[in-house]
Amino acid sequence: MDLNVIKEILNPFLEEHNLLFYDTVLEREDGNLFLRVYLDKKGGITIDELGLANEYLSERIDKYDKDLPEYFLEVSSPGAEKVLRNYDEVKENIDSYIHVELPNMIYEGVLLEALDDFNITMKINAKGRFKKVTFNYNEVKLIRLAVKF
């Protein structure tokens, strides 16, 4: 099954409920096959919205998954520490607390700006002192939202 069909099936539901498609993964875990669909919403998605999306998808997917062995369907959010997969997602998360891994450094702090030249500025706490750091998005190995402790 082409996993892109999942998004096509869900599109009317996503539009009606103002939800965002994040990703679909088909993976084996502990001998079982899982079809994992990740949805999100600006401001956060609720468990009720995820449940409705699961029901909606379950009712419509049967005619597309005939070539798959038995699997478990999971519809969930990408989580509080979701990976920002592209520069547009980085720009959408200005003022968010983020975790960034560069080749020789790891930062956690508040994303202040993401400019059109791909330079990112964030405010970090370095040994009790706040300072701004700037780096280019092309240097980033990983960038994700983070939970501040």
mmCIF file of the C-alpha atoms, coordinates in Angstrom:
data_MODEL
# 
_entry.id   MODEL 
# 
loop_
_atom_site.group_PDB 
_atom_site.id 
_atom_site.type_symbol 
_atom_site.label_atom_id 
_atom_site.label_alt_id 
_atom_site.label_comp_id 
_atom_site.label_asym_id 
_atom_site.label_entity_id 
_atom_site.label_seq_id 
_atom_site.pdbx_PDB_ins_code 
_atom_site.Cartn_x 
_atom_site.Cartn_y 
_atom_site.Cartn_z 
_atom_site.occupancy 
_atom_site.B_iso_or_equiv 
_atom_site.pdbx_formal_charge 
_atom_site.auth_seq_id 
_atom_site.auth_comp_id 
_atom_site.auth_asym_id 
_atom_site.auth_atom_id 
_atom_site.pdbx_PDB_model_num 
ATOM 1   C CA . MET A 1 1   ? 0.000   0.000  0.000  1.00 0.00 ? 1   MET A CA 1 
ATOM 2   C CA . ASP A 1 2   ? 1.218   3.464  -0.858 1.00 0.00 ? 2   ASP A CA 1 
ATOM 3   C CA . LEU A 1 3   ? 1.249   5.365  2.440  1.00 0.00 ? 3   LEU A CA 1 
ATOM 4   C CA . ASN A 1 4   ? 0.344   8.610  0.628  1.00 0.00 ? 4   ASN A CA 1 
ATOM 5   C CA . VAL A 1 5   ? -3.187  7.260  0.319  1.00 0.00 ? 5   VAL A CA 1 
ATOM 6   C CA . ILE A 1 6   ? -3.587  7.753  4.087  1.00 0.00 ? 6   ILE A CA 1 
ATOM 7   C CA . LYS A 1 7   ? -3.332  11.514 3.697  1.00 0.00 ? 7   LYS A CA 1 
ATOM 8   C CA . GLU A 1 8   ? -5.769  11.437 0.765  1.00 0.00 ? 8   GLU A CA 1 
ATOM 9   C CA . ILE A 1 9   ? -8.306  9.470  2.820  1.00 0.00 ? 9   ILE A CA 1 
ATOM 10  C CA . LEU A 1 10  ? -7.926  11.818 5.786  1.00 0.00 ? 10  LEU A CA 1 
ATOM 11  C CA . ASN A 1 11  ? -7.951  15.147 3.908  1.00 0.00 ? 11  ASN A CA 1 
ATOM 12  C CA . PRO A 1 12  ? -11.717 15.816 4.182  1.00 0.00 ? 12  PRO A CA 1 
ATOM 13  C CA . PHE A 1 13  ? -11.625 15.001 7.893  1.00 0.00 ? 13  PHE A CA 1 
ATOM 14  C CA . LEU A 1 14  ? -8.528  17.132 8.468  1.00 0.00 ? 14  LEU A CA 1 
ATOM 15  C CA . GLU A 1 15  ? -10.078 20.123 6.719  1.00 0.00 ? 15  GLU A CA 1 
ATOM 16  C CA . GLU A 1 16  ? -13.378 19.765 8.588  1.00 0.00 ? 16  GLU A CA 1 
ATOM 17  C CA . HIS A 1 17  ? -11.638 19.597 11.989 1.00 0.00 ? 17  HIS A CA 1 
ATOM 18  C CA . ASN A 1 18  ? -8.808  22.051 11.227 1.00 0.00 ? 18  ASN A CA 1 
ATOM 19  C CA . LEU A 1 19  ? -6.152  19.371 11.797 1.00 0.00 ? 19  LEU A CA 1 
ATOM 20  C CA . LEU A 1 20  ? -2.711  18.985 10.221 1.00 0.00 ? 20  LEU A CA 1 
ATOM 21  C CA . PHE A 1 21  ? -1.233  15.823 8.745  1.00 0.00 ? 21  PHE A CA 1 
ATOM 22  C CA . TYR A 1 22  ? 2.254   15.227 10.158 1.00 0.00 ? 22  TYR A CA 1 
ATOM 23  C CA . ASP A 1 23  ? 3.438   11.771 9.037  1.00 0.00 ? 23  ASP A CA 1 
ATOM 24  C CA . THR A 1 24  ? 2.620   8.124  8.400  1.00 0.00 ? 24  THR A CA 1 
ATOM 25  C CA . VAL A 1 25  ? 4.933   5.239  9.275  1.00 0.00 ? 25  VAL A CA 1 
ATOM 26  C CA . LEU A 1 26  ? 4.571   1.518  8.691  1.00 0.00 ? 26  LEU A CA 1 
ATOM 27  C CA . GLU A 1 27  ? 6.912   -0.343 11.024 1.00 0.00 ? 27  GLU A CA 1 
ATOM 28  C CA . ARG A 1 28  ? 7.431   -3.659 12.722 1.00 0.00 ? 28  ARG A CA 1 
ATOM 29  C CA . GLU A 1 29  ? 7.761   -3.738 16.488 1.00 0.00 ? 29  GLU A CA 1 
ATOM 30  C CA . ASP A 1 30  ? 7.993   -6.827 18.696 1.00 0.00 ? 30  ASP A CA 1 
ATOM 31  C CA . GLY A 1 31  ? 6.850   -9.015 15.811 1.00 0.00 ? 31  GLY A CA 1 
ATOM 32  C CA . ASN A 1 32  ? 3.748   -6.905 15.110 1.00 0.00 ? 32  ASN A CA 1 
ATOM 33  C CA . LEU A 1 33  ? 3.127   -4.544 12.220 1.00 0.00 ? 33  LEU A CA 1 
ATOM 34  C CA . PHE A 1 34  ? 1.949   -1.011 13.080 1.00 0.00 ? 34  PHE A CA 1 
ATOM 35  C CA . LEU A 1 35  ? 0.517   1.627  10.786 1.00 0.00 ? 35  LEU A CA 1 
ATOM 36  C CA . ARG A 1 36  ? 1.135   4.838  12.698 1.00 0.00 ? 36  ARG A CA 1 
ATOM 37  C CA . VAL A 1 37  ? -0.528  8.043  11.587 1.00 0.00 ? 37  VAL A CA 1 
ATOM 38  C CA . TYR A 1 38  ? 0.542   11.293 13.232 1.00 0.00 ? 38  TYR A CA 1 
ATOM 39  C CA . LEU A 1 39  ? -1.778  14.321 13.255 1.00 0.00 ? 39  LEU A CA 1 
ATOM 40  C CA . ASP A 1 40  ? -1.394  17.724 14.849 1.00 0.00 ? 40  ASP A CA 1 
ATOM 41  C CA . LYS A 1 41  ? -3.226  20.997 15.355 1.00 0.00 ? 41  LYS A CA 1 
ATOM 42  C CA . LYS A 1 42  ? -2.067  24.520 16.037 1.00 0.00 ? 42  LYS A CA 1 
ATOM 43  C CA . GLY A 1 43  ? -2.406  24.941 19.776 1.00 0.00 ? 43  GLY A CA 1 
ATOM 44  C CA . GLY A 1 44  ? -2.416  21.175 20.326 1.00 0.00 ? 44  GLY A CA 1 
ATOM 45  C CA . ILE A 1 45  ? -4.629  18.264 19.352 1.00 0.00 ? 45  ILE A CA 1 
ATOM 46  C CA . THR A 1 46  ? -6.970  16.553 21.814 1.00 0.00 ? 46  THR A CA 1 
ATOM 47  C CA . ILE A 1 47  ? -7.389  12.857 22.521 1.00 0.00 ? 47  ILE A CA 1 
ATOM 48  C CA . ASP A 1 48  ? -11.010 13.142 21.347 1.00 0.00 ? 48  ASP A CA 1 
ATOM 49  C CA . GLU A 1 49  ? -9.893  14.520 17.976 1.00 0.00 ? 49  GLU A CA 1 
ATOM 50  C CA . LEU A 1 50  ? -7.393  11.684 17.616 1.00 0.00 ? 50  LEU A CA 1 
ATOM 51  C CA . GLY A 1 51  ? -10.097 9.148  18.472 1.00 0.00 ? 51  GLY A CA 1 
ATOM 52  C CA . LEU A 1 52  ? -12.448 10.589 15.864 1.00 0.00 ? 52  LEU A CA 1 
ATOM 53  C CA . ALA A 1 53  ? -9.666  10.555 13.261 1.00 0.00 ? 53  ALA A CA 1 
ATOM 54  C CA . ASN A 1 54  ? -8.918  6.916  14.102 1.00 0.00 ? 54  ASN A CA 1 
ATOM 55  C CA . GLU A 1 55  ? -12.582 5.966  13.626 1.00 0.00 ? 55  GLU A CA 1 
ATOM 56  C CA . TYR A 1 56  ? -12.794 7.936  10.385 1.00 0.00 ? 56  TYR A CA 1 
ATOM 57  C CA . LEU A 1 57  ? -9.681  6.285  8.959  1.00 0.00 ? 57  LEU A CA 1 
ATOM 58  C CA . SER A 1 58  ? -10.613 2.790  10.173 1.00 0.00 ? 58  SER A CA 1 
ATOM 59  C CA . GLU A 1 59  ? -13.946 2.967  8.364  1.00 0.00 ? 59  GLU A CA 1 
ATOM 60  C CA . ARG A 1 60  ? -12.334 3.960  5.055  1.00 0.00 ? 60  ARG A CA 1 
ATOM 61  C CA . ILE A 1 61  ? -8.961  2.232  4.835  1.00 0.00 ? 61  ILE A CA 1 
ATOM 62  C CA . ASP A 1 62  ? -10.095 -1.366 4.244  1.00 0.00 ? 62  ASP A CA 1 
ATOM 63  C CA . LYS A 1 63  ? -10.329 -1.082 0.463  1.00 0.00 ? 63  LYS A CA 1 
ATOM 64  C CA . TYR A 1 64  ? -6.716  0.204  0.287  1.00 0.00 ? 64  TYR A CA 1 
ATOM 65  C CA . ASP A 1 65  ? -4.855  -2.157 2.621  1.00 0.00 ? 65  ASP A CA 1 
ATOM 66  C CA . LYS A 1 66  ? -5.599  -5.539 1.047  1.00 0.00 ? 66  LYS A CA 1 
ATOM 67  C CA . ASP A 1 67  ? -1.913  -6.088 0.163  1.00 0.00 ? 67  ASP A CA 1 
ATOM 68  C CA . LEU A 1 68  ? -0.787  -5.633 3.790  1.00 0.00 ? 68  LEU A CA 1 
ATOM 69  C CA . PRO A 1 69  ? -0.520  -8.377 6.373  1.00 0.00 ? 69  PRO A CA 1 
ATOM 70  C CA . GLU A 1 70  ? -2.517  -7.871 9.570  1.00 0.00 ? 70  GLU A CA 1 
ATOM 71  C CA . TYR A 1 71  ? -1.515  -4.652 11.324 1.00 0.00 ? 71  TYR A CA 1 
ATOM 72  C CA . PHE A 1 72  ? -2.456  -2.377 14.202 1.00 0.00 ? 72  PHE A CA 1 
ATOM 73  C CA . LEU A 1 73  ? -3.626  1.147  13.367 1.00 0.00 ? 73  LEU A CA 1 
ATOM 74  C CA . GLU A 1 74  ? -2.475  3.924  15.684 1.00 0.00 ? 74  GLU A CA 1 
ATOM 75  C CA . VAL A 1 75  ? -3.486  7.552  15.262 1.00 0.00 ? 75  VAL A CA 1 
ATOM 76  C CA . SER A 1 76  ? -1.634  9.907  17.570 1.00 0.00 ? 76  SER A CA 1 
ATOM 77  C CA . SER A 1 77  ? 0.131   13.247 17.790 1.00 0.00 ? 77  SER A CA 1 
ATOM 78  C CA . PRO A 1 78  ? 3.838   13.614 17.035 1.00 0.00 ? 78  PRO A CA 1 
ATOM 79  C CA . GLY A 1 79  ? 4.302   14.557 20.698 1.00 0.00 ? 79  GLY A CA 1 
ATOM 80  C CA . ALA A 1 80  ? 5.448   17.520 22.715 1.00 0.00 ? 80  ALA A CA 1 
ATOM 81  C CA . GLU A 1 81  ? 8.995   17.121 21.385 1.00 0.00 ? 81  GLU A CA 1 
ATOM 82  C CA . LYS A 1 82  ? 8.205   16.705 17.704 1.00 0.00 ? 82  LYS A CA 1 
ATOM 83  C CA . VAL A 1 83  ? 10.969  17.054 15.164 1.00 0.00 ? 83  VAL A CA 1 
ATOM 84  C CA . LEU A 1 84  ? 10.834  20.171 13.030 1.00 0.00 ? 84  LEU A CA 1 
ATOM 85  C CA . ARG A 1 85  ? 11.330  18.521 9.658  1.00 0.00 ? 85  ARG A CA 1 
ATOM 86  C CA . ASN A 1 86  ? 11.938  21.561 7.466  1.00 0.00 ? 86  ASN A CA 1 
ATOM 87  C CA . TYR A 1 87  ? 12.666  25.258 7.628  1.00 0.00 ? 87  TYR A CA 1 
ATOM 88  C CA . ASP A 1 88  ? 9.005   26.222 7.273  1.00 0.00 ? 88  ASP A CA 1 
ATOM 89  C CA . GLU A 1 89  ? 8.212   24.241 10.425 1.00 0.00 ? 89  GLU A CA 1 
ATOM 90  C CA . VAL A 1 90  ? 11.087  26.004 12.188 1.00 0.00 ? 90  VAL A CA 1 
ATOM 91  C CA . LYS A 1 91  ? 9.679   29.406 11.157 1.00 0.00 ? 91  LYS A CA 1 
ATOM 92  C CA . GLU A 1 92  ? 6.215   28.392 12.430 1.00 0.00 ? 92  GLU A CA 1 
ATOM 93  C CA . ASN A 1 93  ? 7.653   27.791 15.908 1.00 0.00 ? 93  ASN A CA 1 
ATOM 94  C CA . ILE A 1 94  ? 9.123   31.177 16.745 1.00 0.00 ? 94  ILE A CA 1 
ATOM 95  C CA . ASP A 1 95  ? 8.968   31.752 20.542 1.00 0.00 ? 95  ASP A CA 1 
ATOM 96  C CA . SER A 1 96  ? 8.926   27.997 21.203 1.00 0.00 ? 96  SER A CA 1 
ATOM 97  C CA . TYR A 1 97  ? 11.402  26.207 23.422 1.00 0.00 ? 97  TYR A CA 1 
ATOM 98  C CA . ILE A 1 98  ? 13.596  24.040 21.170 1.00 0.00 ? 98  ILE A CA 1 
ATOM 99  C CA . HIS A 1 99  ? 16.460  21.528 21.231 1.00 0.00 ? 99  HIS A CA 1 
ATOM 100 C CA . VAL A 1 100 ? 19.117  21.910 18.512 1.00 0.00 ? 100 VAL A CA 1 
ATOM 101 C CA . GLU A 1 101 ? 22.009  19.588 17.696 1.00 0.00 ? 101 GLU A CA 1 
ATOM 102 C CA . LEU A 1 102 ? 24.864  20.998 15.644 1.00 0.00 ? 102 LEU A CA 1 
ATOM 103 C CA . PRO A 1 103 ? 28.047  19.106 14.700 1.00 0.00 ? 103 PRO A CA 1 
ATOM 104 C CA . ASN A 1 104 ? 29.942  20.334 17.790 1.00 0.00 ? 104 ASN A CA 1 
ATOM 105 C CA . MET A 1 105 ? 27.278  21.754 20.092 1.00 0.00 ? 105 MET A CA 1 
ATOM 106 C CA . ILE A 1 106 ? 23.839  21.110 21.571 1.00 0.00 ? 106 ILE A CA 1 
ATOM 107 C CA . TYR A 1 107 ? 21.573  23.992 22.572 1.00 0.00 ? 107 TYR A CA 1 
ATOM 108 C CA . GLU A 1 108 ? 18.227  24.286 24.300 1.00 0.00 ? 108 GLU A CA 1 
ATOM 109 C CA . GLY A 1 109 ? 16.428  27.572 24.490 1.00 0.00 ? 109 GLY A CA 1 
ATOM 110 C CA . VAL A 1 110 ? 13.820  29.835 22.972 1.00 0.00 ? 110 VAL A CA 1 
ATOM 111 C CA . LEU A 1 111 ? 13.695  30.223 19.203 1.00 0.00 ? 111 LEU A CA 1 
ATOM 112 C CA . LEU A 1 112 ? 13.811  33.973 18.584 1.00 0.00 ? 112 LEU A CA 1 
ATOM 113 C CA . GLU A 1 113 ? 14.006  34.207 14.808 1.00 0.00 ? 113 GLU A CA 1 
ATOM 114 C CA . ALA A 1 114 ? 14.430  32.204 11.627 1.00 0.00 ? 114 ALA A CA 1 
ATOM 115 C CA . LEU A 1 115 ? 15.448  34.525 8.810  1.00 0.00 ? 115 LEU A CA 1 
ATOM 116 C CA . ASP A 1 116 ? 15.101  34.099 5.058  1.00 0.00 ? 116 ASP A CA 1 
ATOM 117 C CA . ASP A 1 117 ? 18.874  33.553 4.762  1.00 0.00 ? 117 ASP A CA 1 
ATOM 118 C CA . PHE A 1 118 ? 18.433  30.399 6.947  1.00 0.00 ? 118 PHE A CA 1 
ATOM 119 C CA . ASN A 1 119 ? 20.075  31.982 9.985  1.00 0.00 ? 119 ASN A CA 1 
ATOM 120 C CA . ILE A 1 120 ? 18.441  30.990 13.249 1.00 0.00 ? 120 ILE A CA 1 
ATOM 121 C CA . THR A 1 121 ? 18.757  32.914 16.505 1.00 0.00 ? 121 THR A CA 1 
ATOM 122 C CA . MET A 1 122 ? 17.835  31.491 19.866 1.00 0.00 ? 122 MET A CA 1 
ATOM 123 C CA . LYS A 1 123 ? 18.179  32.582 23.482 1.00 0.00 ? 123 LYS A CA 1 
ATOM 124 C CA . ILE A 1 124 ? 19.933  30.093 25.740 1.00 0.00 ? 124 ILE A CA 1 
ATOM 125 C CA . ASN A 1 125 ? 20.830  29.973 29.413 1.00 0.00 ? 125 ASN A CA 1 
ATOM 126 C CA . ALA A 1 126 ? 24.596  29.513 29.627 1.00 0.00 ? 126 ALA A CA 1 
ATOM 127 C CA . LYS A 1 127 ? 25.571  28.909 33.265 1.00 0.00 ? 127 LYS A CA 1 
ATOM 128 C CA . GLY A 1 128 ? 22.948  31.295 34.608 1.00 0.00 ? 128 GLY A CA 1 
ATOM 129 C CA . ARG A 1 129 ? 23.477  33.982 31.987 1.00 0.00 ? 129 ARG A CA 1 
ATOM 130 C CA . PHE A 1 130 ? 21.153  34.440 29.046 1.00 0.00 ? 130 PHE A CA 1 
ATOM 131 C CA . LYS A 1 131 ? 22.776  34.914 25.681 1.00 0.00 ? 131 LYS A CA 1 
ATOM 132 C CA . LYS A 1 132 ? 21.807  34.775 22.034 1.00 0.00 ? 132 LYS A CA 1 
ATOM 133 C CA . VAL A 1 133 ? 23.355  32.297 19.643 1.00 0.00 ? 133 VAL A CA 1 
ATOM 134 C CA . THR A 1 134 ? 23.022  32.332 15.871 1.00 0.00 ? 134 THR A CA 1 
ATOM 135 C CA . PHE A 1 135 ? 23.720  29.495 13.469 1.00 0.00 ? 135 PHE A CA 1 
ATOM 136 C CA . ASN A 1 136 ? 22.727  28.471 9.976  1.00 0.00 ? 136 ASN A CA 1 
ATOM 137 C CA . TYR A 1 137 ? 19.955  25.943 9.441  1.00 0.00 ? 137 TYR A CA 1 
ATOM 138 C CA . ASN A 1 138 ? 22.214  24.013 7.044  1.00 0.00 ? 138 ASN A CA 1 
ATOM 139 C CA . GLU A 1 139 ? 24.466  23.127 10.011 1.00 0.00 ? 139 GLU A CA 1 
ATOM 140 C CA . VAL A 1 140 ? 21.618  21.540 11.987 1.00 0.00 ? 140 VAL A CA 1 
ATOM 141 C CA . LYS A 1 141 ? 21.754  17.789 12.577 1.00 0.00 ? 141 LYS A CA 1 
ATOM 142 C CA . LEU A 1 142 ? 18.489  17.781 14.573 1.00 0.00 ? 142 LEU A CA 1 
ATOM 143 C CA . ILE A 1 143 ? 15.991  20.419 15.622 1.00 0.00 ? 143 ILE A CA 1 
ATOM 144 C CA . ARG A 1 144 ? 12.879  19.653 17.640 1.00 0.00 ? 144 ARG A CA 1 
ATOM 145 C CA . LEU A 1 145 ? 10.519  21.171 20.134 1.00 0.00 ? 145 LEU A CA 1 
ATOM 146 C CA . ALA A 1 146 ? 11.580  20.582 23.725 1.00 0.00 ? 146 ALA A CA 1 
ATOM 147 C CA . VAL A 1 147 ? 9.927   20.514 27.124 1.00 0.00 ? 147 VAL A CA 1 
ATOM 148 C CA . LYS A 1 148 ? 11.542  22.918 29.550 1.00 0.00 ? 148 LYS A CA 1 
ATOM 149 C CA . PHE A 1 149 ? 12.209  21.449 32.998 1.00 0.00 ? 149 PHE A CA 1 
# 
